[in-house]
Structure formats: C-alpha cells, structure tokens
Amino acid sequence: MTEVLRVEGVAKRFGPVTALRNIDLTLQHGEVLGLLGDNGAGKSTLIKILSGYHKPDAGTISLDGEPIELTSVVHARSLGIDTVYQDLALVDELSVFHNVFLNREVVHPWRLLDNRAMKRRAREAIEDIGVEIPSVNSPVARLSGGQRQAIAIARSVHSDARILLLDEPLAAMGVREGAMLLDLIGRLREAGEVSIIMILHNYVHVFQACDRLNLISDGEIVLDKPTEDSSVEELTELVVKELRNGRRHARS
C-alpha cells in the first residue's frame, strides 16, 4: 500500500482551549481508517483541518508525499479531499440528481441546466456504489437516513474524491440503515479507489468497516493500530484509562 496522506505535528488552539496537540497521522491508498475518541477529544477539529475549513497553528500536511497548505474547502476538493458531514449538506426539496450535482451543475453552452445529462450521470454514480433508491427524480426528503448518506457519498465519489472524510456517518441510524451503509463502505474498500477516514463511536462498527484505527484523547493520538491486532475490550480499557487520567489532571 502507498501512502496518500501524512499529518505531522499538527496543533490547533481556539483561544485558551487546545483542541489538537502534536497530531501525527497517516492514510494509505485504499485504506479505511477509523478515528475514535470521546466528545471533545479533537476528532472533528482534525477533520475540519483536513477538509480545509480550519488552518492548523502548527504542523504539516502532505498529499502523495508533497507538502500542501490547504486554504479552503474548495481547495481541498480540488485536490481530491472531500467531506461528508452529519448534516450532509443536502437540499430536501431538490431531487436526488440535483443533489448529486449540487454546486457542480452541468450546463448547456447557452447556460441552461442539462437535466438529462445530470440524471444519467447521477443514476450511473448511484448504481456504481450499489445503492437502491426509488428514482433519481425523487426529492431527497422522501429518502431514508441511510439512502441520504449514500447520496452524499455518491456525490463525493462521483466528483473524483480520492480521500473521503466521513463525520459519524452511522450516527442515529437504525440497524437496517447502518448495515446498508457499512455494506457501501465495504464495497468502496474492496474497490480500493478511495481512501477513507471515518469518525465512529461504536467500536463494533470499527472492526466491521476499518483496516486501522486511531484513538484521540485530549487532542493527541494515543493509539494507532490495525483493527486485526486490537479488540473492543482493548479500546474500552484504554478509553476508561484515559478518562481516569483526565480526571486526575483536572483535579491536580
């Protein structure tokens, strides 16, 4: 496997609050990396730095071995780094195909929307990732939570994302929808064309979907391990230990 992303010594402060300190992270081509940690540990801040939304106060980011300085979300997307947040940034009133091409619309030379081309390409994108929906003409509001997540992921993959950042894609999903999304991530993993960093809270999902895991505690990565070499029990013990250490530091 070849390395596509490297983060070294990244730190971020918001006033007196230190969100990240000396973060080192790597992502291999075609790998699914699970990012774990308690609320406030720094997971979302790291994702926002990698998406170009926040600038780090220190440290470096390299893409394919070349140092980069992400200036915006648009810049990150232009380099093939795309993010799917919990709110998905979908417009309920618009059709599936319009959402797939949201802010990336296909237009005729005379500046009218080419709906026929967008429908065809949206249908192909959704079929490529193996997700069933009633129709690309359906309003997104009529879709289930799992289908909506799949549409957001299809939009990113279709726009040639090489690195996909998923912010708690399984949050608040039922068993059936969660299974559908895990199946989708598994197919992307098998295809090996997209590298994924995924924030998760459920440890069982980590071992179902990820090749490797990083555990963040108090703004630092305290565990970096292949999932096959770890277990739910190890993660639970480590999180409890970190929580106890944090409480001791808070009292001292």
Phi, psi and omega in degrees: 000141179256148182279130178254333184220137175223131176243128182228123173062028183285133179225152179209130177239148171237094185063233180280354185265126175267111182274321180224144177220118173054053179279126172243128183209143174230153177223128181267158178300127178078004183273149170249115182253123177272127179252115187242161176157159180291167175301132180084005182287337180120005183299308183293325177297318178297317178299319180292330174291316181291336179273355180090003183283318176248149171261135178289152176278337180205163177098175183229154175233131179237140178240122183054037177084356181252129178298138177229155174235103184287125184258343181191170176296321179297319178297315179300317179297323180295336178267000177095016178253114183232152186236138172245109180272171181301324182280352170069339181056039174259152179255111187305322186284343181272158179289168177302313185292327176292326178289323177300326182253021180298125184065011176224032189300145174267129183235152173288164177302334180267020169074014173267149179296135176266080184297324181298314179295319181293321177298313182297313183289327176294318178299318179296318181297319182288320177295325181299325181264003170074034181252136179262128174227159182302313182190150176290348177275349183292140172296142181300331181301337182274354184271157176285169179300319179294320178295322179295317176300318181296321178297317180296321179290319178300320179300316180292313181297319181293334180271021174069033174294133176260332177235124183247124179254117183248117182265097179051060183295340183257006182296136175060028177257146174287174183298315183294314180293320178298319179296321179297317181289322176297323177295319178297314179297323177298321179292320176297322180295317180293323179294326175071014182268342182237135173263139189232134166246125189230121174282127180225153174248330182276114184296328178298319178297326179302314184281343175278326193246340193249149174275328185212158180229146171237129178252123179259133175222125178052043175080009180229149174276116185255353177210130176225110191206143171299142181298329181292343180258007181233187181202165176300322181296318179296316180298315181299314180298317182293319179296317178298318179298315180296322179296318179294318178297320178298320179292324177296316180296323181294327181280335186277000000 
